[in-house]
């Protein structure tokens, strides 16, 4: 897992697969939070737009991600 933050764009990206893994689809799962899925519909990462506003002073946040009954694999 890798976390990247771009302070100029206030964008946080949480890689759950190898950084650079290409997304085949993206689903909005909460306002400003997008889940990226790979070729086999596996969750590859989470993107948080306006991260300082979404996270505020919190280091953690919760979102529900429907992975269609498949176990979530994190590498």
N, C-alpha and C positions, 0 to 999 in steps of 0.2 A: 504494500500500500504506500502511496506517495501523496503528499498534499502540496499543492502549488497555490501561491497567492500573487496576484498582480495588483499592486496598490494603485496604479494609475487608472485601471479599469474597475477596481474594487471587485475583482472576480476571484473566487476560490474554486479550485478543482480538486476533488478527491479521487485519485486513481485507485481503482480496485483491481485492475489488471495492469499489465506492463504499460508504462507511459508511452503514448503514441499509438496505442491500439485504436483502430478506426471504428467509429460508431456507424451502425447501419440504420439506427432509428433513435430518436430522442423523445422522451415523454415528460411533460410538465407534471410534477408530482406535488408541488406546492407553489404559491406565488414566489417567483424568483429562483426556484429550485428545479433543475432538470436532470433526469436520469438518462444516461447514454447506454445503449445496448449494442452488443456485437453481433457477428454473423450468426451465431447459434443462440441468439436472444439472451445471452448472458449479460448481466450488469457489469459494465466496465468502468463506470465512473459517475460522479455526481458533480454538477456545476451549480454554484451558488452565485447569482448575480446580485449586485449591491450587497456584498457579503457583510460589510460593517453594519448595515441597517438590519439585515436578516438575523445576524448573529448577535448584534449589539455587544454586550459584555460577556456573552456566553461562550464557552469553549465548546460546548456540545449543543446539538439540536437533534430533533427527531423528525423523521419523515417515514411514511409508509410507502413501500415499493412493492407492487404486485409483480412477482416473477413467475406468474402462471403456475403455481404449485410446484415449481422446481426448486431444489435446494440452492441457496445462495452460496456460490464458491468465491472465496477471496484469495487471490494469490499475491 
